[in-house]
Amino acid sequence: NIIQNSPNKKKDSEIRAELNLHVTVDLFFVSPINLASKLMSLYHDAMKIGQVDSAMICLVQTWKYQLLGGHNLSLILQSFEDQIELMSKHGSKLNFKQFALNSALLMELTGQSVDCF
């Protein structure tokens, strides 16, 4: 497949390695907002190659660092609402549990309720 083997596309292992680098090392040297931006970029890279599980991990981590960086809670909640169907359909059980925990946190912080289920 020519599209899958394109030199501009990252492999899933590269995406996961970069994700681990960002959440274990870069968090000490990069602001949470910059880190969230890097993780969102990884999310898009993972979606381009069809690695939904890796993309969801990146997305959950993105929200975490957006929250730590003081990002607008309403925007994080909107992003969450936009992605919940995809997560419930394709996400692993571990990711979905983390996703549900984030949803409860966001609902508590914003005072809004999300009809997820």
Rosetta constraint file for C-alpha pairs under 8 A:
AtomPair CA 1 CA 5 HARMONIC 6.45 0.50
AtomPair CA 2 CA 6 HARMONIC 6.19 0.50
AtomPair CA 4 CA 9 HARMONIC 7.29 0.50
AtomPair CA 4 CA 49 HARMONIC 6.78 0.50
AtomPair CA 5 CA 9 HARMONIC 7.34 0.50
AtomPair CA 9 CA 45 HARMONIC 7.25 0.50
AtomPair CA 9 CA 48 HARMONIC 7.96 0.50
AtomPair CA 9 CA 49 HARMONIC 7.39 0.50
AtomPair CA 10 CA 14 HARMONIC 6.09 0.50
AtomPair CA 10 CA 15 HARMONIC 6.57 0.50
AtomPair CA 10 CA 45 HARMONIC 6.83 0.50
AtomPair CA 10 CA 46 HARMONIC 7.83 0.50
AtomPair CA 10 CA 49 HARMONIC 7.86 0.50
AtomPair CA 11 CA 15 HARMONIC 6.37 0.50
AtomPair CA 11 CA 49 HARMONIC 7.69 0.50
AtomPair CA 12 CA 16 HARMONIC 6.19 0.50
AtomPair CA 12 CA 46 HARMONIC 6.80 0.50
AtomPair CA 12 CA 49 HARMONIC 7.90 0.50
AtomPair CA 12 CA 51 HARMONIC 6.79 0.50
AtomPair CA 12 CA 54 HARMONIC 7.34 0.50
AtomPair CA 13 CA 17 HARMONIC 6.05 0.50
AtomPair CA 14 CA 18 HARMONIC 6.07 0.50
AtomPair CA 15 CA 19 HARMONIC 6.06 0.50
AtomPair CA 15 CA 42 HARMONIC 6.35 0.50
AtomPair CA 15 CA 45 HARMONIC 7.61 0.50
AtomPair CA 15 CA 46 HARMONIC 6.88 0.50
AtomPair CA 15 CA 54 HARMONIC 7.60 0.50
AtomPair CA 16 CA 20 HARMONIC 6.13 0.50
AtomPair CA 16 CA 54 HARMONIC 6.88 0.50
AtomPair CA 17 CA 21 HARMONIC 6.21 0.50
AtomPair CA 18 CA 22 HARMONIC 6.20 0.50
AtomPair CA 19 CA 23 HARMONIC 6.28 0.50
AtomPair CA 19 CA 39 HARMONIC 6.88 0.50
AtomPair CA 19 CA 42 HARMONIC 7.38 0.50
AtomPair CA 19 CA 58 HARMONIC 6.96 0.50
AtomPair CA 20 CA 24 HARMONIC 5.90 0.50
AtomPair CA 20 CA 25 HARMONIC 7.98 0.50
AtomPair CA 21 CA 25 HARMONIC 5.47 0.50
AtomPair CA 21 CA 26 HARMONIC 6.42 0.50
AtomPair CA 22 CA 26 HARMONIC 4.61 0.50
AtomPair CA 22 CA 27 HARMONIC 6.26 0.50
AtomPair CA 22 CA 35 HARMONIC 6.95 0.50
AtomPair CA 22 CA 39 HARMONIC 7.71 0.50
AtomPair CA 23 CA 27 HARMONIC 5.72 0.50
AtomPair CA 23 CA 61 HARMONIC 7.99 0.50
AtomPair CA 25 CA 29 HARMONIC 7.46 0.50
AtomPair CA 26 CA 30 HARMONIC 5.58 0.50
AtomPair CA 26 CA 35 HARMONIC 7.50 0.50
AtomPair CA 27 CA 31 HARMONIC 7.10 0.50
AtomPair CA 27 CA 32 HARMONIC 7.05 0.50
AtomPair CA 27 CA 35 HARMONIC 7.07 0.50
AtomPair CA 30 CA 34 HARMONIC 6.38 0.50
AtomPair CA 30 CA 35 HARMONIC 6.20 0.50
AtomPair CA 31 CA 35 HARMONIC 6.14 0.50
AtomPair CA 31 CA 69 HARMONIC 7.35 0.50
AtomPair CA 32 CA 36 HARMONIC 6.02 0.50
AtomPair CA 32 CA 65 HARMONIC 5.02 0.50
AtomPair CA 32 CA 66 HARMONIC 6.49 0.50
AtomPair CA 32 CA 68 HARMONIC 6.19 0.50
AtomPair CA 32 CA 69 HARMONIC 4.85 0.50
AtomPair CA 33 CA 37 HARMONIC 6.27 0.50
AtomPair CA 33 CA 65 HARMONIC 6.42 0.50
AtomPair CA 33 CA 66 HARMONIC 5.74 0.50
AtomPair CA 33 CA 68 HARMONIC 7.96 0.50
AtomPair CA 33 CA 69 HARMONIC 5.18 0.50
AtomPair CA 33 CA 71 HARMONIC 7.60 0.50
AtomPair CA 34 CA 38 HARMONIC 6.32 0.50
AtomPair CA 35 CA 39 HARMONIC 6.19 0.50
AtomPair CA 35 CA 62 HARMONIC 7.63 0.50
AtomPair CA 35 CA 65 HARMONIC 6.74 0.50
AtomPair CA 36 CA 40 HARMONIC 6.07 0.50
AtomPair CA 36 CA 61 HARMONIC 7.46 0.50
AtomPair CA 36 CA 62 HARMONIC 4.56 0.50
AtomPair CA 36 CA 63 HARMONIC 7.16 0.50
AtomPair CA 36 CA 64 HARMONIC 7.92 0.50
AtomPair CA 36 CA 65 HARMONIC 5.28 0.50
AtomPair CA 36 CA 66 HARMONIC 5.73 0.50
AtomPair CA 37 CA 41 HARMONIC 6.31 0.50
AtomPair CA 37 CA 62 HARMONIC 7.33 0.50
AtomPair CA 38 CA 42 HARMONIC 6.43 0.50
AtomPair CA 39 CA 43 HARMONIC 6.21 0.50
AtomPair CA 39 CA 58 HARMONIC 5.61 0.50
AtomPair CA 39 CA 59 HARMONIC 7.10 0.50
AtomPair CA 39 CA 61 HARMONIC 7.09 0.50
AtomPair CA 39 CA 62 HARMONIC 5.50 0.50
AtomPair CA 40 CA 44 HARMONIC 6.40 0.50
AtomPair CA 40 CA 58 HARMONIC 6.69 0.50
AtomPair CA 40 CA 59 HARMONIC 6.42 0.50
AtomPair CA 40 CA 62 HARMONIC 6.00 0.50
AtomPair CA 41 CA 45 HARMONIC 6.30 0.50
AtomPair CA 42 CA 46 HARMONIC 6.10 0.50
AtomPair CA 42 CA 55 HARMONIC 7.23 0.50
AtomPair CA 42 CA 58 HARMONIC 6.54 0.50
AtomPair CA 43 CA 47 HARMONIC 6.24 0.50
AtomPair CA 43 CA 54 HARMONIC 7.41 0.50
AtomPair CA 43 CA 55 HARMONIC 4.47 0.50
AtomPair CA 43 CA 56 HARMONIC 7.15 0.50
AtomPair CA 43 CA 58 HARMONIC 5.24 0.50
AtomPair CA 43 CA 59 HARMONIC 6.00 0.50
AtomPair CA 44 CA 48 HARMONIC 6.19 0.50
AtomPair CA 44 CA 55 HARMONIC 7.14 0.50
AtomPair CA 45 CA 49 HARMONIC 6.74 0.50
AtomPair CA 45 CA 55 HARMONIC 7.87 0.50
AtomPair CA 46 CA 50 HARMONIC 6.25 0.50
AtomPair CA 46 CA 51 HARMONIC 5.10 0.50
AtomPair CA 46 CA 52 HARMONIC 6.70 0.50
AtomPair CA 46 CA 54 HARMONIC 6.22 0.50
AtomPair CA 46 CA 55 HARMONIC 5.06 0.50
AtomPair CA 47 CA 51 HARMONIC 5.70 0.50
AtomPair CA 47 CA 52 HARMONIC 5.93 0.50
AtomPair CA 47 CA 55 HARMONIC 5.91 0.50
AtomPair CA 51 CA 55 HARMONIC 6.19 0.50
AtomPair CA 52 CA 56 HARMONIC 6.08 0.50
AtomPair CA 52 CA 90 HARMONIC 6.72 0.50
AtomPair CA 52 CA 91 HARMONIC 7.27 0.50
AtomPair CA 53 CA 57 HARMONIC 6.41 0.50
AtomPair CA 53 CA 90 HARMONIC 6.96 0.50
AtomPair CA 53 CA 91 HARMONIC 5.66 0.50
AtomPair CA 53 CA 92 HARMONIC 6.86 0.50
AtomPair CA 54 CA 58 HARMONIC 6.30 0.50
AtomPair CA 55 CA 59 HARMONIC 6.11 0.50
AtomPair CA 56 CA 60 HARMONIC 6.13 0.50
AtomPair CA 56 CA 87 HARMONIC 6.85 0.50
AtomPair CA 56 CA 91 HARMONIC 6.84 0.50
AtomPair CA 56 CA 95 HARMONIC 7.21 0.50
AtomPair CA 57 CA 61 HARMONIC 6.25 0.50
AtomPair CA 57 CA 95 HARMONIC 6.66 0.50
AtomPair CA 58 CA 62 HARMONIC 5.99 0.50
AtomPair CA 59 CA 63 HARMONIC 6.34 0.50
AtomPair CA 60 CA 64 HARMONIC 6.35 0.50
AtomPair CA 60 CA 98 HARMONIC 7.62 0.50
AtomPair CA 60 CA 99 HARMONIC 6.64 0.50
AtomPair CA 60 CA 102 HARMONIC 7.94 0.50
AtomPair CA 61 CA 65 HARMONIC 6.35 0.50
AtomPair CA 62 CA 66 HARMONIC 6.06 0.50
AtomPair CA 63 CA 67 HARMONIC 6.02 0.50
AtomPair CA 63 CA 76 HARMONIC 6.43 0.50
AtomPair CA 64 CA 68 HARMONIC 6.33 0.50
AtomPair CA 65 CA 69 HARMONIC 5.91 0.50
AtomPair CA 66 CA 70 HARMONIC 6.31 0.50
AtomPair CA 66 CA 71 HARMONIC 5.07 0.50
AtomPair CA 66 CA 76 HARMONIC 7.54 0.50
AtomPair CA 67 CA 71 HARMONIC 5.65 0.50
AtomPair CA 67 CA 72 HARMONIC 7.89 0.50
AtomPair CA 67 CA 73 HARMONIC 7.17 0.50
AtomPair CA 67 CA 76 HARMONIC 7.79 0.50
AtomPair CA 71 CA 75 HARMONIC 7.73 0.50
AtomPair CA 71 CA 76 HARMONIC 7.48 0.50
AtomPair CA 72 CA 76 HARMONIC 6.62 0.50
AtomPair CA 73 CA 77 HARMONIC 6.09 0.50
AtomPair CA 73 CA 106 HARMONIC 7.23 0.50
AtomPair CA 73 CA 109 HARMONIC 7.68 0.50
AtomPair CA 73 CA 110 HARMONIC 6.55 0.50
AtomPair CA 74 CA 78 HARMONIC 6.11 0.50
AtomPair CA 74 CA 110 HARMONIC 7.02 0.50
AtomPair CA 75 CA 79 HARMONIC 6.21 0.50
AtomPair CA 76 CA 80 HARMONIC 6.16 0.50
AtomPair CA 76 CA 106 HARMONIC 7.96 0.50
AtomPair CA 77 CA 81 HARMONIC 6.18 0.50
AtomPair CA 77 CA 103 HARMONIC 7.80 0.50
AtomPair CA 77 CA 106 HARMONIC 6.37 0.50
AtomPair CA 77 CA 107 HARMONIC 7.86 0.50
AtomPair CA 78 CA 82 HARMONIC 6.21 0.50
AtomPair CA 79 CA 83 HARMONIC 6.37 0.50
AtomPair CA 80 CA 84 HARMONIC 6.06 0.50
AtomPair CA 80 CA 103 HARMONIC 7.40 0.50
AtomPair CA 81 CA 114 HARMONIC 7.38 0.50
AtomPair CA 81 CA 116 HARMONIC 7.68 0.50
AtomPair CA 83 CA 87 HARMONIC 6.21 0.50
AtomPair CA 84 CA 88 HARMONIC 6.08 0.50
AtomPair CA 84 CA 116 HARMONIC 7.05 0.50
AtomPair CA 85 CA 89 HARMONIC 6.15 0.50
AtomPair CA 86 CA 90 HARMONIC 5.95 0.50
AtomPair CA 86 CA 91 HARMONIC 7.40 0.50
AtomPair CA 87 CA 91 HARMONIC 4.68 0.50
AtomPair CA 87 CA 95 HARMONIC 8.00 0.50
AtomPair CA 87 CA 96 HARMONIC 6.65 0.50
AtomPair CA 87 CA 99 HARMONIC 7.95 0.50
AtomPair CA 88 CA 96 HARMONIC 6.68 0.50
AtomPair CA 91 CA 95 HARMONIC 5.97 0.50
AtomPair CA 91 CA 96 HARMONIC 6.01 0.50
AtomPair CA 92 CA 96 HARMONIC 6.09 0.50
AtomPair CA 93 CA 97 HARMONIC 6.16 0.50
AtomPair CA 94 CA 98 HARMONIC 6.39 0.50
AtomPair CA 95 CA 99 HARMONIC 5.93 0.50
AtomPair CA 96 CA 100 HARMONIC 6.01 0.50
AtomPair CA 97 CA 101 HARMONIC 6.20 0.50
AtomPair CA 98 CA 102 HARMONIC 6.18 0.50
AtomPair CA 99 CA 103 HARMONIC 6.21 0.50
AtomPair CA 100 CA 104 HARMONIC 6.31 0.50
AtomPair CA 101 CA 105 HARMONIC 6.28 0.50
AtomPair CA 102 CA 106 HARMONIC 6.04 0.50
AtomPair CA 103 CA 107 HARMONIC 6.04 0.50
AtomPair CA 103 CA 114 HARMONIC 7.92 0.50
AtomPair CA 104 CA 108 HARMONIC 6.10 0.50
AtomPair CA 105 CA 109 HARMONIC 6.11 0.50
AtomPair CA 106 CA 110 HARMONIC 5.95 0.50
AtomPair CA 107 CA 111 HARMONIC 5.52 0.50
AtomPair CA 107 CA 112 HARMONIC 5.13 0.50
AtomPair CA 107 CA 113 HARMONIC 5.51 0.50
AtomPair CA 107 CA 114 HARMONIC 7.00 0.50
AtomPair CA 108 CA 112 HARMONIC 7.17 0.50
